[in-house]
Amino acid sequence: MTKHSLADYVAHNVSIYSLKGIAPYYAREPLHPAEIQIFIKHKAEFDSKTVLDIGVGTGRTSKYIAPYCKRYVGIELNKDMLDLFSEKLPQVELFHCDMRDFSSLNEDKFDFVLGPYSAFDSLNHTDRLKMFRDIHAMMQPGGMFVFSTHNSNWVGVGLPPQLERTKDPVRLLKNFFAHRKCIKNHARMKPLEERHETYAILNDISHEWLALLYYITREQQTRQLAEAGFKLLEVYDHNGIMLEAGMDNSHCAVLYYVCRWV
Ligand SMILES: C[S@@+](CC[C@H](N)C(=O)[O-])C[C@H]1O[C@@H](n2cnc3c(N)ncnc32)[C@H](O)[C@@H]1O
């Protein structure tokens, strides 16, 4: 990486998942309230069905869904994430593959496709649009597609790193050093941000301000989905509150989308 260019920021984003502590962090993470809400409400869509989990990571979602499925396939590019994939899930078929090229999955057709925890946001715009079309081609007609993605209508967009204040002096000192690292990372990554009419690639708090992630409004995301052959059914905030079209979503860094293959 040179000072003001990152020839392949997607490779940079993927490499972040190999940094110390990142894979164990995802392995420890529980389901988000919105995911719980979606999985309970739409259980019939994956129960005894064929599921594809894209950017499956350490299997955070797999442990809850796979036991119900006829078949559960996970794809993941980062080996450090796969190394921590739960051994307690022998029924999951894991592929070390890139979501920009699903050719190793052959002619498989899936009833339910998942892209959880903003797994697609490492990609660039062109690859994202292609991936939505590829996912559509890999699905059974009428299947369900669930994913989350960063919301460019979030009130925190563009804010720099903030020092987490506390009255505990030891913790404050720790926070101060962590903050210094974040400021340094942000100063390095911010010049690489891109703002376009329909989306943005932004440096944010994720992974100590190292990543460049895809941000999009609900309206533009709905358009992208329609162009790829999906109908938007529902959108949720992190807490699992359903957000009807037109409702304020500026409190959401991430939105959770539930779509139907049409
Ligand atoms: C934010 S993590 C989410 C992991 C997991 N889905 C979860 O919910 O805990 C995003 C995951 O997508 C993977 N990923 C990023 N780009 C990828 C690509 N091009 N192909 C396959 N996996 C990718 C990362 O390695 C990482 O494991």
Ligand as a Chemical Component Dictionary entry (heavy atoms), coordinates in Angstrom:
data_LIG
# 
_chem_comp.id                   LIG 
_chem_comp.type                 NON-POLYMER 
_chem_comp.pdbx_formal_charge   0 
_chem_comp.three_letter_code    LIG 
# 
loop_
_chem_comp_atom.comp_id 
_chem_comp_atom.atom_id 
_chem_comp_atom.alt_atom_id 
_chem_comp_atom.type_symbol 
_chem_comp_atom.charge 
_chem_comp_atom.model_Cartn_x 
_chem_comp_atom.model_Cartn_y 
_chem_comp_atom.model_Cartn_z 
_chem_comp_atom.pdbx_ordinal 
LIG C1  C1  C 0  -17.912 -9.371  8.853  1  
LIG S1  S1  S 1  -17.331 -11.009 8.604  2  
LIG C2  C2  C 0  -18.817 -11.941 8.892  3  
LIG C3  C3  C 0  -18.554 -13.400 9.133  4  
LIG C4  C4  C 0  -19.810 -14.232 9.326  5  
LIG N1  N1  N 0  -20.699 -14.133 8.175  6  
LIG C5  C5  C 0  -20.553 -13.807 10.556 7  
LIG O1  O1  O 0  -21.708 -13.434 10.439 8  
LIG O2  O2  O -1 -19.964 -13.873 11.647 9  
LIG C6  C6  C 0  -17.242 -11.037 6.808  10 
LIG C7  C7  C 0  -16.699 -12.344 6.292  11 
LIG O3  O3  O 0  -16.720 -12.321 4.867  12 
LIG C8  C8  C 0  -15.489 -12.881 4.406  13 
LIG N2  N2  N 0  -15.197 -12.360 3.072  14 
LIG C9  C9  C 0  -14.871 -11.093 2.740  15 
LIG N3  N3  N 0  -14.672 -10.997 1.425  16 
LIG C10 C10 C 0  -14.873 -12.232 0.917  17 
LIG C11 C11 C 0  -14.839 -12.763 -0.408 18 
LIG N4  N4  N 0  -14.509 -11.993 -1.454 19 
LIG N5  N5  N 0  -15.155 -14.058 -0.581 20 
LIG C12 C12 C 0  -15.457 -14.854 0.482  21 
LIG N6  N6  N 0  -15.497 -14.407 1.756  22 
LIG C13 C13 C 0  -15.212 -13.108 1.968  23 
LIG C14 C14 C 0  -14.473 -12.429 5.434  24 
LIG O4  O4  O 0  -13.300 -13.188 5.394  25 
LIG C15 C15 C 0  -15.279 -12.598 6.718  26 
LIG O5  O5  O 0  -15.163 -13.890 7.250  27 
# 
loop_
_chem_comp_bond.comp_id 
_chem_comp_bond.atom_id_1 
_chem_comp_bond.atom_id_2 
_chem_comp_bond.value_order 
_chem_comp_bond.pdbx_ordinal 
LIG C1  S1  SING 1  
LIG S1  C2  SING 2  
LIG S1  C6  SING 3  
LIG C2  C3  SING 4  
LIG C3  C4  SING 5  
LIG C4  N1  SING 6  
LIG C4  C5  SING 7  
LIG C5  O1  DOUB 8  
LIG C5  O2  SING 9  
LIG C6  C7  SING 10 
LIG C7  O3  SING 11 
LIG C7  C15 SING 12 
LIG O3  C8  SING 13 
LIG C8  N2  SING 14 
LIG C8  C14 SING 15 
LIG N2  C9  SING 16 
LIG N2  C13 SING 17 
LIG C9  N3  DOUB 18 
LIG N3  C10 SING 19 
LIG C10 C11 SING 20 
LIG C10 C13 DOUB 21 
LIG C11 N4  SING 22 
LIG C11 N5  DOUB 23 
LIG N5  C12 SING 24 
LIG C12 N6  DOUB 25 
LIG N6  C13 SING 26 
LIG C14 O4  SING 27 
LIG C14 C15 SING 28 
LIG C15 O5  SING 29 
# 
